[in-house]
Amino acid sequence: MTSLTRVDEAVEPRVRLHCLAHAGAGVASYRRWPVAAGPAVDVAAVLLPGRGNRRREPRVTDRSGLLADLLGPLLEAAQAGPYALYGHSLGALVAYTLTRALADAGAPPPLFLAVGACLPPHATAALMSAAEAPDEQLLPLLGDLGSLPKGAAARPGGMWHRSVLPVLRDDLRLAKALRQAAMDPATGGPVNVPLLVFAGSDDPLAVPNALQEWRQWTTGPITVRTLVGDHFFAGDDALPALIGAACREHAALGPGSPEPDAPEPGAPEPGTSGPATSGPATSGPGAPGAARPVAVRAACGVR
């Protein structure tokens, strides 16, 4: 017998969130994200070769090697439904590179590109050219970031020096190559997707003010947000909660839908600090973008 009453439930579209980690790392920093990102978000932590269960595979140190390894699976995922990318530190450059390559391949674009703890491709810092530096020069730079192990693991010749430091050096080589490729008009330039930029309030490398310069790398809307933490804030719950909310909001809009009304600046959410900003690219590699508000009110700390 057919019920005389029925409740129509809207099916919330699921978003696949591809996450790329910082230099020298596997995917451990994303272990809490599947829960912290909230409903309707499938977190896919992407493991680069040469670490974790891929440790026997050759590490990639240039753009062509990176795309040969990751672009094919990502092209398939892009055809399967809505998706987004988040990259942290080195992972931000990887995520940017993949977003640009997906566009060049004619793939459906991501709902947005999110980057964290990473200076924009045109910026310079001592660590960016330190892959070939001797240990006595490189290790203090890593120490400033809090990347060095404590106790016996830090001893020269120990496990960290033999297993992690070589990976980190190759990742620095990859970061340098991706920055150079981003500056080449044939392989780089601005992407045409919404861009979310996250900074750590106490990050000594990617300081919040410097991350405003990511405006030059998109022709779409941009949100810049500062979260409480140092360079490694991706392991906290605040970031995945914000990005998960952004996934749901963008997915709910659907392709071709207008952006929501521009939010008024509001008080920051717990775990964040400072106002969010949005707007078009204004100078540098990116052409001016449309002055559209970003569809990430949750990430702006505004309800």
N, C-alpha and C positions, 0 to 999 in steps of 0.2 A: 504494500500500500504506500502510495506516495504521500510524503509528509506535506501538510498544509502550510508549514512554515519552513523557511530556509534562510540561512545566513550566508551571504556571499562573502567569501574571504578572498581578499586580494593576495595573490602570490607574490612575495617579495623576490625580485630577481637576485640571483646569486652572482657575486663578483669574485673573480679569481685575482688575488693580490700576489704578484710576484715580488719577492724580496731578495735583495742582494746585499751581502755583508761587507764589513770593513776589511782593510788589508790584513793579510795574515790569518784571517779567521775562516771558520766553516760556517755553520748555520745556527750555532748554539744561541746566539743573541735573539733568535726568533722563536725559541721554544715556547714562550708564553703567549705569543701573538694569536694563535688560533682561538684562544679563549678571550683574550683582552680585546681583540678586534670586534667582537660582538657578532650578532646573527647575520646570516646571509653573506658572509665573507669567508672564502676559502683561501687560507694563507698557504702559499707555495714558496718555501725558502729554497732559493736556487744555489746549488753547490758548484763552485768552480772546480775545474780539475786540479789535482795536486794536493788535495786535502780531504780529510774525513774518509769516507768509503771510496773516494776517487784519488786517494793519495798516490797510487802507483801510476796515474796518468800524467803525461807531461803538462806542466803548467803553461798557461798562455801569457804572453808578454806583449802582444800587439793587437790592434783592432781586428785584423783579418783572422787571427787565431781565435779571438773571442767570438766573432760572429759565426765562424765555422762550427764552434761548439754549441752556442746557445740560440742562434737565430732560427734554425729550423724548427725546434720544438716550440719556440715562442710563436712562430707564424701559425702553427697548427692550433695553439691555444687561442690565438687572436680570432680565429675563425669560429671557435666554439661558443663564444658568448662574451659578455662584458668583462673587462679586466682592467687592472691598474698596475703600476710599477712603483715600488719604493726602493731606493738605494741609500745606504749609509756610508759616508766617507768615500772610499774607493768605489763602493757599490753604487753611489750616486752617479759617478762617471760612467759606470757600466750601464746603469738604467737609462741615462741620457743617450748613450751610444746606441742601445737597443731601440729606444723610441725613434731616434732618427733613422735607423736602418729599417725598421718596420714601415715607416712612412715611405722610404725610398722603394720598398718592395710592394707598395700599394695595399698593405694590410689594413684591416679596420684599426683605427687608432685606439689607444687606451683611454679610459675615462679621464685619467689625469696621470701626470708624472709627479712623483713626490721624491724629494731629495733631502738628506739630512747630514749635518756635520761635514759639509764639503764646500770648499771654496769654488766659485764658478770656474769654468775652464780657462778663462783668460787671466786668472789671478796667479800670483807666484808666492811661494813660501819656501823656506829652507828644506823642509822635508821632501818637497816634490822632486828635487834633483839629488837626493841623497842615496839612491839605490846603489851607486858605485862607491860611496864613501866608506872609508875604513870604520871598523867597529867603534873606535874611540870618538868618531864624529857622529855616527848614526845613533848609537845607543843613548847619548844624552838627549837627542831630539825625541826619541821614543819615550824616554823617561819623563819628559815634560808632559806628554800625553797620558801618562799612566799606563803605558803599554808593556812595561817590563815586569817580569815575574819577581816574586819575592823569595828570599831564603836561598836554599840550596839550588833551586831551579835557575837562579840568576848567575850561577858560577860559569865562567868561561869554559867552554868545552862540554857543558852540561846538555841535558836533553833539549832545553829551549833553544840554545844556540845551534844545535845540530838539526833540529826538526822544524822549528817555527821561524827562526831568523831567515833561512833561505827562502821560505815561502813569502815572507814579508818583503824581502828585497825584490823578488820577481813581481810582486804586486805593485811595488813602487815603480818598477819599470813599465808595467801595464798602465798605471795611472798616468805616467808621463806620456806614453804613446797615445792614450785616449785624449789627453788634453791637446796634443799636437794635431790629432785628427779632427778635433772639434773646431780648431782654428782654420782648417782647410775648407774652403767653400764647397769642394767636391764631396766631402764626407762629414761636414759639420754645419755650423750655423744654428739658428733658432729652430725650435720645434713648434708646431702649431697645435698644442694641447694645453689645457689648464695645468699650471705648475704650482705645486705646494712646496715651500721651502721651510725647513725646520732647523733651528740653531739651538745649541746648548748654552745656557746663560753663562757657564763658566768654562766654555771650551777655549783652550789657549791657541788652537790652530785655526778653526773656522769660527772666528768671532762673529757675533750676531750682526754688527754693522756691515761687515764685509759680505755677508750672504745676501744683502739687498741687491748686490750686483748681478744676481741670477736673473734680474729683470731683462737683461740683455739677451737671454737665451730662450725666450718664448715670444711668439706673436699673439698668444692667448692671454687669458687673465692669470694673475699670480697672487698668491697669498704667502706672506713671509711671517713666520711665527717663532717665537723664542720659548723654549721649554726649560724648566729647571733641570740642571745637570751639567756634566762635563762633556767630553767628546763622545762618550759611550752611552748616551741616554736612550739608545734604541732598546736596551734591555728592560726599561721601565714600562709600566702599563699605560702611562698617559699618551705616549705617541701612538701605539696601535689603536687605542680607543678613538683618538681623533681621526686617524686615517680610515678606520673602519666606518666611522660616521660619514666621512666624505665618500666612501665607496657606495654606501646605501643612498645617499642623497643624489649623487650623480646618476646612479642606476635608475632611481625613481624618475628622474627627469626624462630619460629615454633619449635616443638619438634624434637630433633635430629640434629638441625642446628648448624654449628660451631659458636663459639663466634666471634664477630667482631675483627678487628685488634686492638691491644692495643693502647689506646690514649696516646699522649704525654701530660705531665703536662701542664696545661694552667691557665690563670687567673680565679679566682673564679667568679661565677655568682652573680648578685645582691642578697643580703640576705644570702650569704655564705662567709666563710673565710677559708684560708688555703688550701693546696693541698689535693686532694683525693689520697688515696693509695689503691692498690689492690694486691692480691697475696694469696698464700695458707696458711693454718694453719701451725704453726711451732713448737708448743710445747703444753704440758698440755694434756687435755682430747682428743684433736683431732689428728688423724693421719695426716701426711703431705698430702695436697691435690695437685691436678694437677695444675701446674703453668699456668693457663689460664687467660686471661684478662676478666674483668667483662663486661657484656653486658649492661652497664648503662652509656654510655658516657655523657648523659645529667646530671646524678647525679654526675658525676665527674667534672662538670663545663667545659667540653670540647665539642666543636661542630665539 
